[in-house]
Amino acid sequence: MKRCLAVFLATGVIALSTPVLAQKMSGPDVPCTCRFKGQDVPVGQTMCLDLPSGDVLATCGRVLNNTAWKPLQQGCPVPGLS
């Protein structure tokens, strides 16, 4: 999958000359992903990131024309425990 920034930069010149194509290329159909430890994670997916500073529950989201991890909470829930 291609990263969002690369898709937007590659279509920037076309976007100026053909707005309909630009809308199609920059719409929600663009396969944007976040990366963590060599894996592509789709926009909207939440996962536990094991960072050197500790575990963080974060969601893959969009910031302008790029993807970024948005932290939700420090620490991650443990399945099966209540």
DRENKOL-334852 format. One record per residue (C-alpha): residue in one letter; y, x, z. Coordinates in steps of 0.5 Angstrom, whole numbers, plus 500, padded with zeros to 3 digits. Layout:
+-----+-----+-----+-----+
! res !   Y !   X !   Z !
+-----+-----+-----+-----+
!   A !   Y !   X !   Z !
...
+-----+-----+-----+-----+
END
This chain:
+-----+-----+-----+-----+
! res !   Y !   X !   Z !
+-----+-----+-----+-----+
!   M ! 500 ! 500 ! 500 !
!   K ! 507 ! 502 ! 499 !
!   R ! 512 ! 503 ! 504 !
!   C ! 518 ! 498 ! 503 !
!   L ! 523 ! 504 ! 503 !
!   A ! 520 ! 507 ! 497 !
!   V ! 519 ! 500 ! 493 !
!   F ! 527 ! 498 ! 494 !
!   L ! 529 ! 505 ! 492 !
!   A ! 525 ! 505 ! 486 !
!   T ! 528 ! 498 ! 484 !
!   G ! 535 ! 499 ! 486 !
!   V ! 537 ! 501 ! 479 !
!   I ! 533 ! 495 ! 476 !
!   A ! 536 ! 490 ! 481 !
!   L ! 543 ! 491 ! 479 !
!   S ! 542 ! 489 ! 472 !
!   T ! 537 ! 483 ! 473 !
!   P ! 538 ! 479 ! 479 !
!   V ! 532 ! 475 ! 478 !
!   L ! 527 ! 481 ! 478 !
!   A ! 531 ! 484 ! 484 !
!   Q ! 529 ! 477 ! 488 !
!   K ! 522 ! 477 ! 486 !
!   M ! 521 ! 485 ! 488 !
!   S ! 525 ! 484 ! 494 !
!   G ! 522 ! 478 ! 497 !
!   P ! 517 ! 477 ! 502 !
!   D ! 511 ! 479 ! 497 !
!   V ! 513 ! 486 ! 498 !
!   P ! 507 ! 489 ! 501 !
!   C ! 511 ! 493 ! 507 !
!   T ! 507 ! 496 ! 513 !
!   C ! 508 ! 500 ! 519 !
!   R ! 504 ! 507 ! 520 !
!   F ! 500 ! 509 ! 526 !
!   K ! 495 ! 514 ! 527 !
!   G ! 494 ! 514 ! 519 !
!   Q ! 493 ! 507 ! 519 !
!   D ! 497 ! 502 ! 515 !
!   V ! 499 ! 496 ! 519 !
!   P ! 502 ! 489 ! 516 !
!   V ! 509 ! 487 ! 518 !
!   G ! 508 ! 481 ! 524 !
!   Q ! 502 ! 485 ! 527 !
!   T ! 502 ! 487 ! 534 !
!   M ! 498 ! 492 ! 537 !
!   C ! 498 ! 497 ! 543 !
!   L ! 501 ! 504 ! 541 !
!   D ! 498 ! 509 ! 545 !
!   L ! 504 ! 514 ! 546 !
!   P ! 505 ! 521 ! 550 !
!   S ! 510 ! 517 ! 554 !
!   G ! 504 ! 511 ! 556 !
!   D ! 502 ! 505 ! 552 !
!   V ! 507 ! 500 ! 549 !
!   L ! 505 ! 493 ! 546 !
!   A ! 509 ! 493 ! 539 !
!   T ! 510 ! 489 ! 533 !
!   C ! 511 ! 491 ! 526 !
!   G ! 517 ! 489 ! 523 !
!   R ! 523 ! 490 ! 518 !
!   V ! 530 ! 493 ! 520 !
!   L ! 534 ! 492 ! 514 !
!   N ! 530 ! 495 ! 508 !
!   N ! 525 ! 499 ! 512 !
!   T ! 519 ! 498 ! 517 !
!   A ! 519 ! 499 ! 524 !
!   W ! 516 ! 498 ! 531 !
!   K ! 519 ! 493 ! 536 !
!   P ! 517 ! 494 ! 543 !
!   L ! 515 ! 488 ! 546 !
!   Q ! 513 ! 491 ! 553 !
!   Q ! 511 ! 497 ! 557 !
!   G ! 503 ! 497 ! 558 !
!   C ! 498 ! 493 ! 554 !
!   P ! 494 ! 487 ! 556 !
!   V ! 487 ! 489 ! 558 !
!   P ! 482 ! 484 ! 554 !
!   G ! 477 ! 480 ! 559 !
!   L ! 481 ! 481 ! 565 !
!   S ! 485 ! 476 ! 569 !
+-----+-----+-----+-----+
END
